[in-house]
Amino acid sequence: MAALRSQGHKVVVVTSGAIAAGLPSLGLSGRRPADIVMLQAVAAVGQSRLMRVWDDTMARHGLVSGQVLLVPVDFVNRGRYLNAQGTLRKLLDLGVVPVVNENDAVADDEIRLGDNDRLSAFVANLVGADLLVLLTDAPGVLSADPRLDASGSLIGEIVEIDHELEALAGGTGTDRGSGGMATKLAAAKIAAWSGVRVVIAGADRLGVLEGAVRGEGGIGTVVRPRDRRLTARKLWIAFAVHAAGSIVVDAGARRALVERQTSLLPAGVVDVKGEFDAEAAVEICAPDGHVFAKGLVQMAAGDLRDVAGRHTKDLPDGMAHEVVHRDDLVVTLP
């Protein structure tokens, strides 16, 4: 990081480790606790200890660090988003290296990002990063799970993260952490949809950050950015909010949503699956059942079933005309 700073690059660190740092201080060992309240307490103890390590290590290289703790609402509330963005940009202008973590001591399990890989992807969007480097204990994404097959080779470049790659990545990593290659790929997908180039590489490789910035071949797995960039709000809808149900639409509605980027109207709805309230996230499926979009619904499941297939002029007075407004809808597959 110091070398990159000396070359004129601005660097933001997204760190994990608050819970791992807190466990020994409380005399706890073994597997990571599962109880959310215990995790919050351990994180509260560990956060200052984690920052002490960052502060001391950076100081030895002439760098000043600054702690920034974020929660999910910072990415979806416009005012808080701009405030967080302004803070990070001012720190960078002052020559500080921001050290970002999710505020695990207060984040509720239902409304937290849950891992710092995904947090890093949202931060990359927040600061308009050119590059996101995800460091891990593997040289990158391998063609086979190294825990099961030692013959796997490095995948040098990924154009699109599909279901096959996600299945290859497997589950979470270690007992002390919440991540693993699956979360690295999930984060890379989010960043790619932000138009950010991603490199997944081994943390123990000498000069890994400089190599990633230079685009050095074989430095790790490069995930290409998409040409189309999503806003932070649409990133949140697509990748962070749990879907409470699904809506099946007819072929005409699918074409309108994909090709003309319209809102979803009741006339195009043919089936409603699950129970959900207004403002919940839902998946939107084609007639064959394949999910191609996700959005925030404007009416509860029961109300939607009552008006499914009806044209706007036939809707009850006072009912929303759109099932999902186009500003709250993300097409995830063409």
C-alpha positions as CSV (number, residue, x, y, z in Angstrom):
1,M,0.0,0.0,0.0
2,A,2.8,2.4,0.8
3,A,4.4,1.7,-2.6
4,L,1.1,2.4,-4.3
5,R,0.7,5.6,-2.4
6,S,4.2,6.7,-3.4
7,Q,3.2,6.2,-7.0
8,G,0.2,8.5,-6.6
9,H,-2.5,6.0,-6.2
10,K,-5.3,6.4,-3.6
11,V,-5.9,3.3,-1.4
12,V,-8.9,2.2,0.7
13,V,-8.7,-0.9,2.9
14,V,-11.7,-3.0,3.7
15,T,-10.8,-5.2,6.6
16,S,-12.2,-8.1,8.5
17,G,-10.9,-9.4,11.9
18,A,-12.8,-7.5,14.6
19,I,-14.4,-10.7,15.9
20,A,-11.2,-12.8,15.5
21,A,-9.3,-10.1,17.4
22,G,-11.9,-10.0,20.2
23,L,-12.1,-13.8,20.8
24,P,-8.7,-14.2,22.6
25,S,-9.1,-11.0,24.6
26,L,-12.2,-12.6,26.1
27,G,-10.6,-15.9,26.7
28,L,-12.6,-17.6,23.9
29,S,-11.2,-20.0,21.4
30,G,-12.3,-22.6,18.9
31,R,-15.1,-22.0,16.4
32,R,-16.7,-18.6,15.7
33,P,-19.8,-18.1,18.0
34,A,-23.1,-18.4,16.2
35,D,-25.2,-16.2,18.6
36,I,-25.6,-12.7,17.1
37,V,-25.5,-10.9,20.4
38,M,-22.3,-12.7,21.4
39,L,-20.8,-11.8,18.0
40,Q,-21.7,-8.1,18.5
41,A,-20.1,-8.1,22.0
42,V,-16.9,-9.8,20.7
43,A,-16.7,-7.3,17.8
44,A,-17.0,-4.4,20.2
45,V,-14.0,-5.7,22.1
46,G,-12.0,-6.6,19.0
47,Q,-12.5,-3.5,16.8
48,S,-10.1,-1.3,18.7
49,R,-7.5,-4.1,18.8
50,L,-7.9,-4.6,15.1
51,M,-7.4,-0.9,14.4
52,R,-4.3,-0.8,16.7
53,V,-2.7,-3.4,14.4
54,W,-3.5,-1.3,11.3
55,D,-2.4,1.9,12.9
56,D,1.0,0.5,14.1
57,T,1.7,-1.3,10.9
58,M,0.9,1.6,8.6
59,A,2.8,4.0,10.8
60,R,6.0,2.0,10.2
61,H,5.6,2.8,6.5
62,G,4.8,6.5,7.0
63,L,1.0,6.1,6.5
64,V,-1.8,7.5,8.5
65,S,-5.0,5.3,8.8
66,G,-8.5,6.4,9.6
67,Q,-11.3,4.1,10.8
68,V,-14.6,4.1,9.0
69,L,-17.4,1.9,10.2
70,L,-20.4,1.4,7.9
71,V,-23.8,-0.2,8.1
72,P,-26.1,-1.3,5.2
73,V,-28.3,1.8,5.4
74,D,-25.3,3.9,4.4
75,F,-25.6,2.4,0.9
76,V,-29.3,2.7,0.4
77,N,-30.3,6.0,2.1
78,R,-29.3,8.8,-0.3
79,G,-28.2,11.3,2.4
80,R,-26.2,8.7,4.3
81,Y,-24.6,7.5,1.1
82,L,-23.4,11.0,0.2
83,N,-22.2,11.5,3.7
84,A,-20.1,8.3,3.7
85,Q,-18.8,9.1,0.2
86,G,-17.8,12.6,1.3
87,T,-16.0,11.3,4.4
88,L,-14.0,8.7,2.4
89,R,-13.1,11.2,-0.3
90,K,-12.0,13.8,2.2
91,L,-9.8,11.2,4.0
92,L,-8.2,10.3,0.7
93,D,-7.6,14.0,-0.1
94,L,-5.9,14.4,3.2
95,G,-3.5,11.5,2.4
96,V,-5.1,9.1,4.9
97,V,-5.7,5.4,4.2
98,P,-9.3,4.7,5.2
99,V,-9.7,1.4,7.0
100,V,-13.3,0.3,6.5
101,N,-15.3,-2.4,8.4
102,E,-18.9,-3.2,8.9
103,N,-20.1,-2.0,12.2
104,D,-20.6,-5.5,13.6
105,A,-21.1,-4.2,17.2
106,V,-24.5,-2.7,16.3
107,A,-25.5,-4.3,12.9
108,D,-28.6,-6.4,13.2
109,D,-28.3,-9.9,11.6
110,E,-31.4,-9.2,9.4
111,I,-30.0,-5.9,7.9
112,R,-26.2,-6.5,7.7
113,L,-24.1,-7.2,4.7
114,G,-22.5,-10.1,6.6
115,D,-19.1,-10.4,5.1
116,N,-16.4,-7.9,4.2
117,D,-16.0,-9.1,0.7
118,R,-19.4,-7.9,-0.2
119,L,-18.8,-4.7,1.8
120,S,-15.6,-4.1,-0.3
121,A,-17.7,-4.3,-3.5
122,F,-20.1,-1.7,-2.2
123,V,-17.3,0.5,-1.0
124,A,-15.7,0.3,-4.5
125,N,-18.9,1.6,-5.9
126,L,-19.1,4.3,-3.2
127,V,-15.7,5.8,-4.0
128,G,-15.8,5.1,-7.7
129,A,-12.8,2.8,-7.6
130,D,-10.9,1.7,-10.7
131,L,-9.8,-1.6,-9.2
132,L,-10.9,-3.9,-6.3
133,V,-8.4,-6.4,-5.1
134,L,-9.8,-9.3,-3.1
135,L,-7.0,-11.0,-1.2
136,T,-7.3,-14.7,-0.1
137,D,-5.2,-17.7,0.8
138,A,-5.4,-19.1,-2.7
139,P,-3.6,-17.8,-5.8
140,G,-7.0,-16.9,-7.3
141,V,-10.0,-18.8,-8.6
142,L,-9.0,-22.4,-9.4
143,S,-10.6,-24.8,-11.9
144,A,-11.2,-27.3,-9.1
145,D,-11.8,-27.0,-5.3
146,P,-8.3,-27.4,-3.9
147,R,-9.8,-29.0,-0.8
148,L,-11.1,-31.8,-3.0
149,D,-8.9,-31.9,-6.1
150,A,-5.2,-30.8,-6.1
151,S,-5.1,-30.7,-9.9
152,G,-7.0,-27.4,-10.2
153,S,-5.3,-24.7,-12.2
154,L,-5.6,-20.9,-12.0
155,I,-8.4,-19.3,-14.0
156,G,-6.7,-16.2,-15.4
157,E,-9.8,-14.2,-16.5
158,I,-13.5,-14.4,-15.9
159,V,-15.8,-12.5,-18.3
160,E,-19.1,-13.4,-16.6
161,I,-19.7,-15.1,-13.2
162,D,-22.3,-17.8,-13.9
163,H,-23.9,-20.6,-11.8
164,E,-21.2,-23.1,-12.8
165,L,-18.5,-20.8,-11.4
166,E,-20.5,-20.1,-8.2
167,A,-20.9,-23.9,-7.7
168,L,-17.2,-24.4,-8.2
169,A,-16.4,-21.8,-5.5
170,G,-18.1,-23.9,-2.8
171,G,-18.9,-22.7,0.7
172,T,-17.4,-20.5,3.4
173,G,-13.7,-20.4,4.4
174,T,-12.5,-20.8,8.0
175,D,-13.9,-21.3,11.4
176,R,-12.8,-17.7,12.4
177,G,-14.1,-15.9,9.4
178,S,-17.3,-15.6,7.4
179,G,-15.8,-15.6,3.9
180,G,-14.4,-18.0,1.4
181,M,-14.0,-18.2,-2.4
182,A,-17.8,-18.1,-2.8
183,T,-18.0,-14.7,-1.1
184,K,-15.1,-13.5,-3.2
185,L,-16.9,-14.4,-6.4
186,A,-20.2,-12.8,-5.0
187,A,-18.3,-9.6,-4.3
188,A,-16.5,-9.7,-7.7
189,K,-19.9,-10.0,-9.4
190,I,-21.3,-6.9,-7.5
191,A,-18.2,-4.9,-8.3
192,A,-18.3,-5.9,-12.0
193,W,-21.9,-4.7,-12.2
194,S,-20.5,-1.4,-10.8
195,G,-18.0,-1.2,-13.7
196,V,-15.0,-2.0,-11.4
197,R,-12.2,-4.3,-12.5
198,V,-11.6,-7.0,-9.9
199,V,-8.5,-9.1,-9.1
200,I,-8.8,-12.1,-6.8
201,A,-5.3,-13.0,-5.7
202,G,-3.2,-14.6,-3.0
203,A,-2.4,-12.3,0.0
204,D,1.0,-14.0,0.4
205,R,2.3,-13.1,-3.1
206,L,5.1,-10.6,-3.1
207,G,4.0,-7.3,-4.7
208,V,0.5,-8.5,-5.3
209,L,-1.1,-5.1,-5.1
210,E,1.3,-3.4,-7.4
211,G,1.0,-6.3,-9.8
212,A,-2.8,-6.1,-9.8
213,V,-2.7,-2.3,-10.5
214,R,-0.2,-2.9,-13.4
215,G,-2.4,-5.6,-14.8
216,E,0.5,-8.2,-14.5
217,G,-0.3,-11.5,-16.1
218,G,-0.8,-14.4,-13.7
219,I,-1.1,-12.2,-10.7
220,G,-4.5,-13.8,-9.9
221,T,-8.0,-14.1,-11.4
222,V,-9.2,-11.0,-13.2
223,V,-12.9,-10.4,-13.4
224,R,-13.9,-8.1,-16.2
225,P,-16.2,-5.1,-15.4
226,R,-19.5,-4.9,-17.2
227,D,-20.1,-2.0,-19.6
228,R,-23.4,-1.2,-17.9
229,R,-23.0,0.3,-14.4
230,L,-25.7,0.0,-11.7
231,T,-26.4,2.7,-9.2
232,A,-25.7,1.9,-5.5
233,R,-29.4,1.5,-4.9
234,K,-29.9,-1.0,-7.7
235,L,-26.8,-2.9,-6.6
236,W,-28.4,-3.1,-3.2
237,I,-31.7,-4.5,-4.7
238,A,-29.9,-6.9,-6.9
239,F,-27.3,-8.4,-4.6
240,A,-28.0,-7.5,-0.9
241,V,-31.7,-7.7,-0.2
242,H,-33.2,-11.1,0.4
243,A,-36.0,-12.0,-2.0
244,A,-39.2,-12.7,0.0
245,G,-41.1,-14.3,-2.9
246,S,-41.4,-14.3,-6.7
247,I,-43.6,-13.1,-9.4
248,V,-44.1,-14.9,-12.7
249,V,-44.8,-12.7,-15.7
250,D,-45.9,-13.4,-19.3
251,A,-43.6,-13.2,-22.3
252,G,-44.9,-9.7,-23.3
253,A,-44.1,-8.3,-19.8
254,R,-40.7,-9.9,-19.9
255,R,-39.9,-8.3,-23.2
256,A,-41.1,-4.9,-21.9
257,L,-38.9,-5.1,-18.8
258,V,-35.8,-6.3,-20.6
259,E,-35.9,-4.4,-23.9
260,R,-37.8,-1.2,-22.9
261,Q,-36.9,-1.1,-19.2
262,T,-40.5,-0.4,-18.2
263,S,-42.2,-0.8,-14.9
264,L,-44.0,-4.1,-14.2
265,L,-47.8,-3.7,-14.4
266,P,-50.4,-6.0,-13.0
267,A,-51.5,-6.9,-16.5
268,G,-48.3,-8.9,-17.1
269,V,-48.5,-10.9,-13.9
270,V,-49.6,-14.6,-14.3
271,D,-48.6,-16.0,-10.9
272,V,-47.5,-14.9,-7.4
273,K,-45.4,-17.2,-5.2
274,G,-44.8,-16.8,-1.5
275,E,-46.1,-14.2,1.0
276,F,-44.7,-10.8,1.2
277,D,-45.5,-7.2,2.1
278,A,-45.3,-4.0,0.1
279,E,-41.7,-2.8,-0.3
280,A,-40.3,-6.3,0.0
281,A,-37.8,-7.6,-2.6
282,V,-39.1,-10.2,-5.0
283,E,-37.6,-12.2,-7.9
284,I,-39.3,-11.8,-11.3
285,C,-39.5,-15.0,-13.4
286,A,-40.2,-15.7,-17.0
287,P,-43.0,-18.1,-18.0
288,D,-40.4,-21.0,-17.9
289,G,-39.6,-20.2,-14.3
290,H,-36.1,-18.7,-14.9
291,V,-35.4,-15.6,-12.8
292,F,-34.4,-12.7,-14.9
293,A,-35.0,-9.6,-12.7
294,K,-35.4,-8.5,-9.1
295,G,-37.2,-5.5,-7.6
296,L,-39.1,-3.9,-4.7
297,V,-42.8,-4.6,-5.0
298,Q,-45.4,-1.9,-4.3
299,M,-48.2,-4.2,-3.1
300,A,-48.5,-7.2,-0.8
301,A,-48.8,-10.7,-2.3
302,G,-52.5,-11.1,-1.5
303,D,-53.4,-7.8,-3.1
304,L,-51.3,-8.7,-6.2
305,R,-53.0,-12.0,-6.6
306,D,-56.4,-10.1,-6.6
307,V,-55.3,-7.8,-9.5
308,A,-53.0,-10.1,-11.5
309,G,-53.7,-9.9,-15.2
310,R,-55.9,-6.7,-14.9
311,H,-55.2,-3.6,-16.9
312,T,-54.6,-0.3,-15.2
313,K,-58.1,1.1,-15.9
314,D,-59.6,-1.9,-14.1
315,L,-57.6,-1.5,-10.9
316,P,-59.4,-0.5,-7.6
317,D,-59.2,3.2,-6.7
318,G,-56.1,4.1,-4.7
319,M,-54.1,1.0,-5.7
320,A,-50.6,1.5,-7.1
321,H,-50.5,1.2,-10.9
322,E,-47.1,-0.4,-10.9
323,V,-46.3,-3.8,-9.3
324,V,-42.6,-2.9,-9.4
325,H,-41.5,0.6,-10.5
326,R,-38.7,0.7,-13.0
327,D,-36.5,2.7,-10.6
328,D,-36.8,-0.2,-8.2
329,L,-36.2,-3.0,-10.7
330,V,-32.9,-4.6,-11.9
331,V,-32.7,-6.9,-14.9
332,T,-30.1,-9.5,-13.9
333,L,-30.3,-11.6,-17.1
334,P,-30.9,-10.6,-20.7
